[in-house]
Amino acid sequence: TRVAGCTPVREAEDIGRLAAHGASLAVFLSAEMADAVSDKCMSAGMPHDTPAAWVYRATWEDERKRLTTIGDLPRSMRDAGVSNHAIIVVGDCLKPKPDSRSYLYSDGFRRGRA
């Protein structure tokens, strides 16, 4: 998708091509591209209910973020009034996993020596 005044994305970096692999994606771009990201991901085979999230003004005092789905991503961003750059994450990396806590520092975790 082309946006006036923007440099086109190289073919190898096209959202649709990347989404077709089924991998999770993290994309930093203008919020006005949320429709294109959603459409390209779903056209590439991602189901409408694939988890998606956006973060606007990350780490700033007025940070806003939302967990949604790829199908509802554009509406979620519009409803929140996000109209500038946002970080968009799409994929199963956002699905909660049972007992997904790290055991790195638990007493039961055994560390090997280098």
Secondary structure, DSSP 4 states (H G I P E B T S, - for coil): ---TTSPPPPGGG-HHHHHTTT--EEEEEEGGGHHHHHHHHHHTT--TT-EEEEEESTTSTT-EEEEEETTTHHHHHHHTT--SEEEEEESGGGS--TT----TTSTTPPPPP-
